[in-house]
């Protein structure tokens, strides 16, 4: 008697065409980019070797990493403070705060960036306000430098930092904190020795998530940096649209891809990726 052949689940018959479409439209271009990075303008690893020989590429990579690290640190600190306030707020207040946090995801990054242009320009609301109260005598250069880029990026990144930290705080057993206080620890000791270590996975996940998104930032550096703060994403655009150096652009895109995948793998070691966006923790 021949064994029964396994039957394909009917659900897969509906999923497979869409899966094939995703593979063709998503993985196909990625493979093409990887191929261009080692074949244009000539076969070999010349594009990758330029990372170690080109001063301009080194400067752009260093600028990108520096801005990403600074933005990540500030965003995580602010995100931790907001998440801490949300966890310890009343239930009704927590829901309102979470609603406001989620609303921020619906506002286009382009709209936010141009809003900062209006606020931080030489004749913007911030400079005019500071001059009116006598704090400054001449406008502060908030734009076309790293300061403006950092302000815009931190504003956009803080909600992304809040979510994984909030998930980590909500998953923590509050009885541990109560036990620490009952054993004589002060509030500061309880926070630094108990609360912060228990929420460290959320902090690490938030830092990695923010850093990953920062690596591919294009709109904020391009608009608020005014061409004076060149990061990798904007440089890729220049190589594709202006200088037509497709191999260099593909090499940098591949570098970002592998960097993001490595960071996502690292983040998965600290927290389920679904919890970063409010998914189930079980």
C-alpha positions as CSV (number, residue, x, y, z in Angstrom):
1,X,0.0,0.0,0.0
2,X,1.5,3.2,-1.1
3,X,1.6,6.1,1.4
4,X,-0.8,9.0,0.8
5,X,0.8,11.9,-0.9
6,X,0.7,15.1,1.2
7,X,-1.9,17.5,-0.1
8,X,-1.2,21.2,-0.4
9,X,-3.2,23.3,2.0
10,X,-5.8,25.3,0.1
11,X,-4.6,28.5,1.8
12,X,-1.2,28.2,0.2
13,X,-2.9,28.2,-3.2
14,X,-4.1,31.8,-2.4
15,X,-0.8,32.9,-0.9
16,X,1.7,31.5,-3.5
17,X,0.8,33.8,-6.3
18,X,1.2,36.9,-4.1
19,X,4.4,35.4,-2.6
20,X,5.8,34.9,-6.1
21,X,4.9,38.5,-6.9
22,X,6.7,39.8,-3.8
23,X,9.8,37.7,-4.6
24,X,9.9,39.0,-8.2
25,X,9.3,42.7,-7.3
26,X,11.3,42.8,-4.1
27,X,14.1,40.3,-4.2
28,X,14.7,40.9,-7.9
29,X,15.8,44.5,-7.6
30,X,17.9,43.6,-4.6
31,X,19.8,41.0,-6.5
32,X,20.2,43.5,-9.4
33,X,21.7,46.0,-7.0
34,X,24.1,43.5,-5.6
35,X,25.1,42.5,-9.1
36,X,25.7,46.2,-10.1
37,X,27.9,46.7,-7.1
38,X,30.4,44.2,-8.4
39,X,30.1,44.7,-12.1
40,X,29.8,48.5,-12.8
41,X,31.9,50.1,-14.1
42,X,34.0,46.9,-14.4
43,X,33.8,43.4,-12.7
44,X,35.5,43.1,-9.3
45,X,35.4,44.6,-5.9
46,X,36.7,48.0,-6.9
47,X,33.6,49.8,-5.6
48,X,34.0,48.3,-2.2
49,X,37.8,49.0,-2.2
50,X,36.9,52.7,-2.6
51,X,35.5,52.6,0.9
52,X,39.1,52.4,2.1
53,X,40.8,54.6,-0.5
54,X,38.3,57.5,-1.1
55,X,38.4,60.4,1.4
56,X,35.0,61.7,0.3
57,X,33.3,58.3,0.9
58,X,35.0,58.0,4.3
59,X,33.9,61.5,5.3
60,X,30.3,60.7,4.2
61,X,30.3,57.4,6.2
62,X,31.7,59.1,9.2
63,X,29.2,61.9,9.0
64,X,26.3,59.4,8.7
65,X,27.5,57.3,11.7
66,X,28.2,60.3,13.9
67,X,24.7,61.8,13.3
68,X,23.0,58.4,13.6
69,X,24.7,57.8,17.0
70,X,24.0,61.2,18.4
71,X,20.4,61.1,17.2
72,X,20.0,57.6,18.7
73,X,21.3,58.6,22.1
74,X,19.1,61.7,22.4
75,X,16.0,59.8,21.0
76,X,16.4,56.9,23.4
77,X,16.8,59.2,26.4
78,X,13.7,61.2,25.5
79,X,11.8,58.0,24.6
80,X,12.7,56.4,27.9
81,X,11.4,59.5,29.8
82,X,8.2,59.5,27.8
83,X,7.6,55.7,28.2
84,X,8.4,56.0,32.0
85,X,5.8,58.8,32.3
86,X,3.2,56.7,30.3
87,X,3.7,53.6,32.4
88,X,3.2,55.5,35.7
89,X,0.3,57.6,34.5
90,X,-3.4,56.9,35.1
91,X,-5.0,54.5,32.7
92,X,-7.1,57.3,31.0
93,X,-4.0,59.5,30.7
94,X,-1.9,56.6,29.3
95,X,-4.5,56.0,26.6
96,X,-4.5,59.7,25.6
97,X,-0.7,59.8,25.5
98,X,-0.5,56.6,23.4
99,X,-3.1,58.1,21.0
100,X,-1.0,61.2,20.6
101,X,2.1,59.0,20.1
102,X,0.4,57.0,17.4
103,X,-1.0,60.1,15.6
104,X,2.6,61.2,15.0
105,X,3.2,58.2,12.8
106,X,0.5,59.4,10.4
107,X,2.1,62.8,9.8
108,X,4.4,62.8,6.7
109,X,8.1,63.2,7.3
110,X,8.0,65.8,4.5
111,X,5.4,67.8,6.3
112,X,7.3,67.7,9.6
113,X,10.5,68.7,7.9
114,X,9.0,71.8,6.2
115,X,7.4,72.7,9.5
116,X,10.9,72.8,11.0
117,X,12.0,75.1,8.2
118,X,9.3,77.5,9.2
119,X,10.2,77.3,12.8
120,X,14.0,77.3,12.7
121,X,14.7,79.7,9.7
122,X,16.5,83.0,10.2
123,X,13.1,84.7,10.3
124,X,11.3,81.7,11.9
125,X,9.3,81.6,15.0
126,X,12.1,80.4,17.2
127,X,14.6,83.1,16.2
128,X,12.0,85.8,16.3
129,X,10.8,84.7,19.7
130,X,14.3,84.6,21.2
131,X,15.1,88.0,19.8
132,X,11.8,89.4,21.1
133,X,12.5,88.4,24.7
134,X,16.2,89.6,24.4
135,X,17.9,86.2,24.6
136,X,19.8,86.7,21.4
137,X,20.8,89.7,19.4
138,X,21.0,88.0,16.0
139,X,19.4,84.9,14.5
140,X,21.0,81.5,15.4
141,X,22.0,79.3,12.4
142,X,19.7,76.3,13.0
143,X,19.5,75.4,9.4
144,X,22.0,74.1,6.8
145,X,24.1,72.4,9.5
146,X,24.1,69.3,11.6
147,X,22.1,71.0,14.4
148,X,19.1,71.4,12.2
149,X,19.4,67.8,10.9
150,X,19.6,66.4,14.4
151,X,16.6,68.4,15.5
152,X,14.5,67.1,12.6
153,X,15.7,63.5,13.0
154,X,15.2,63.4,16.8
155,X,11.7,64.8,16.4
156,X,10.8,62.0,14.0
157,X,12.6,59.2,15.9
158,X,11.3,59.7,19.4
159,X,8.1,57.8,18.9
160,X,10.0,54.9,17.5
161,X,12.1,54.8,20.6
162,X,9.1,55.0,22.9
163,X,7.3,51.8,21.6
164,X,9.9,49.1,22.4
165,X,10.8,50.7,25.7
166,X,7.1,51.0,26.7
167,X,6.6,47.3,25.8
168,X,9.6,46.4,28.0
169,X,8.3,48.4,30.9
170,X,4.8,47.0,30.7
171,X,6.1,43.5,30.6
172,X,8.1,44.0,33.9
173,X,6.7,42.6,37.1
174,X,6.0,45.6,39.3
175,X,6.3,43.5,42.5
176,X,10.1,43.5,41.9
177,X,10.2,47.3,42.4
178,X,8.0,47.1,45.4
179,X,10.2,44.5,46.9
180,X,13.3,46.7,46.4
181,X,11.6,49.6,48.1
182,X,10.5,47.4,51.0
183,X,14.0,46.2,51.6
184,X,15.2,49.7,52.2
185,X,16.4,50.9,48.8
186,X,15.9,54.5,47.9
187,X,14.0,55.5,44.7
188,X,17.3,56.3,42.9
189,X,18.8,53.0,44.0
190,X,15.7,51.1,42.9
191,X,15.8,52.8,39.5
192,X,19.5,52.3,38.7
193,X,19.9,48.8,40.2
194,X,16.5,47.2,39.5
195,X,14.3,49.2,37.1
196,X,16.8,50.2,34.5
197,X,18.5,46.7,34.2
198,X,15.1,45.0,33.8
199,X,14.1,47.4,31.0
200,X,17.5,47.2,29.3
201,X,16.3,44.8,26.5
202,X,13.7,47.5,25.5
203,X,16.4,50.2,25.5
204,X,18.7,48.1,23.3
205,X,15.9,47.3,20.9
206,X,14.9,51.0,20.8
207,X,18.5,52.1,20.1
208,X,18.9,49.5,17.3
209,X,15.6,50.4,15.8
210,X,16.3,54.1,15.8
211,X,19.8,53.6,14.5
212,X,18.5,51.4,11.6
213,X,16.0,54.0,10.5
214,X,18.5,56.8,10.8
215,X,20.9,55.0,8.5
216,X,18.5,55.4,5.6
217,X,17.3,59.0,6.3
218,X,17.0,61.1,3.2
219,X,14.4,63.8,3.4
220,X,15.5,65.5,6.7
221,X,19.2,65.7,5.9
222,X,18.5,66.9,2.4
223,X,16.0,69.6,3.4
224,X,17.4,70.8,6.8
225,X,21.0,70.2,5.9
226,X,20.7,72.2,2.7
227,X,23.3,70.2,0.9
228,X,26.0,70.9,3.5
229,X,25.3,67.8,5.6
230,X,25.7,64.9,3.2
231,X,24.6,61.4,4.5
232,X,24.7,58.1,2.7
233,X,21.1,58.1,1.5
234,X,21.4,61.5,-0.1
235,X,24.8,60.6,-1.6
236,X,23.3,57.5,-3.2
237,X,20.7,59.8,-4.8
238,X,23.4,62.0,-6.2
239,X,25.3,59.1,-7.7
240,X,22.1,57.8,-9.4
241,X,20.6,61.0,-10.6
242,X,23.5,63.3,-11.2
243,X,26.9,61.6,-11.6
244,X,25.4,58.3,-13.0
245,X,27.8,56.2,-11.0
246,X,25.5,53.3,-10.6
247,X,28.2,51.0,-9.2
248,X,29.1,53.3,-6.3
249,X,25.4,53.8,-5.5
250,X,24.7,50.1,-5.6
251,X,27.7,49.4,-3.4
252,X,26.5,51.9,-0.8
253,X,23.0,50.5,-1.0
254,X,24.3,47.0,-0.5
255,X,26.4,48.2,2.5
256,X,23.2,49.7,4.1
257,X,21.3,46.5,3.4
258,X,23.8,44.3,5.1
259,X,24.2,46.7,8.0
260,X,20.5,46.8,8.5
261,X,20.1,43.1,8.4
262,X,22.9,42.6,10.9
263,X,21.4,45.2,13.3
264,X,17.9,43.5,12.9
265,X,19.5,40.2,13.8
266,X,21.2,41.8,16.8
267,X,17.9,43.4,17.9
268,X,16.1,40.1,17.6
269,X,18.5,38.7,20.3
270,X,17.1,41.2,22.8
271,X,13.4,41.4,21.9
272,X,10.9,39.8,19.6
273,X,10.7,42.1,16.5
274,X,6.8,42.1,16.7
275,X,6.8,43.7,20.1
276,X,8.7,46.7,18.7
277,X,5.5,47.7,16.9
278,X,3.1,46.7,19.7
279,X,2.7,43.1,18.8
280,X,2.0,40.3,21.3
281,X,4.8,39.6,23.7
282,X,4.1,35.9,24.1
